[in-house]
């Protein structure tokens, strides 16, 4: 297995980061599969055109992220996917490249369907009048942005993050942080479908009305319907990409 030599990149990205990123790409992309041994340190250094010290540092990064394990006398072994840290920002970023993005979005949507429906119900009972007012103001802004896709989809992601904050659960708020950019990216792509922003905005207002009524069941149902529509849009995108 011959790895590509590293190309010049902006100085802000250190050589050590580039080495670890390249090795991560090979693992995440399936070049090295679960149970495979990575090539010896000296061979990796030669193929990547870097020192063995840099390779050693990069392997340590992969160990920390759960991608590989190092055993004395056996070498560096690729771990099965269930051992990887799914919320690691670098893993998320690399998985979001190429064909794997649709699988990642699907997994993210499944997670949202589990916890975001509950979040809507929690928010209906816990959000303050100030937060309710902020949501109303934000939705009116979204109404004005509906013909400006880039701005609208960023605002769409922000709306969902505001709901997380309104639920007043610090653990949930912390869990959503690593996937924020993925939410924005998914919204930009699904929102490009004809009529998608208009449908989404109707759902957003339905969620808001349930929050305003302090009705957790109605808020959950409105969120469930909204996410089901998002799932349909995602399926359409995946089908179009496959041709």
PELINLIN-V996550 format. One line per field, one symbol per residue. psi: psi as a letter, one per 30 degrees, with the letter a starting at -180 (. if undefined). Layout:
psi=???
This chain:
psi=jklkkklklkffjleeeeeeeeeeeeeefgeklkfkkllleeeeeeefhlleeeeeeeeeeeeefgelkkkkffajkklleffljfgkeeeeeefgkaffeeeeeeeeeeeefeffeeeeeeefffkleeeeeeeeeeeeeeefgfgieeeeeeeeeeeeeeeeeffhjeeeeeefefgefeeeeeeeefffkkfeeeeeeeeeeeeeeeeefhjeeeeeeeeeeeeeeeeeeeeeeeeeef.
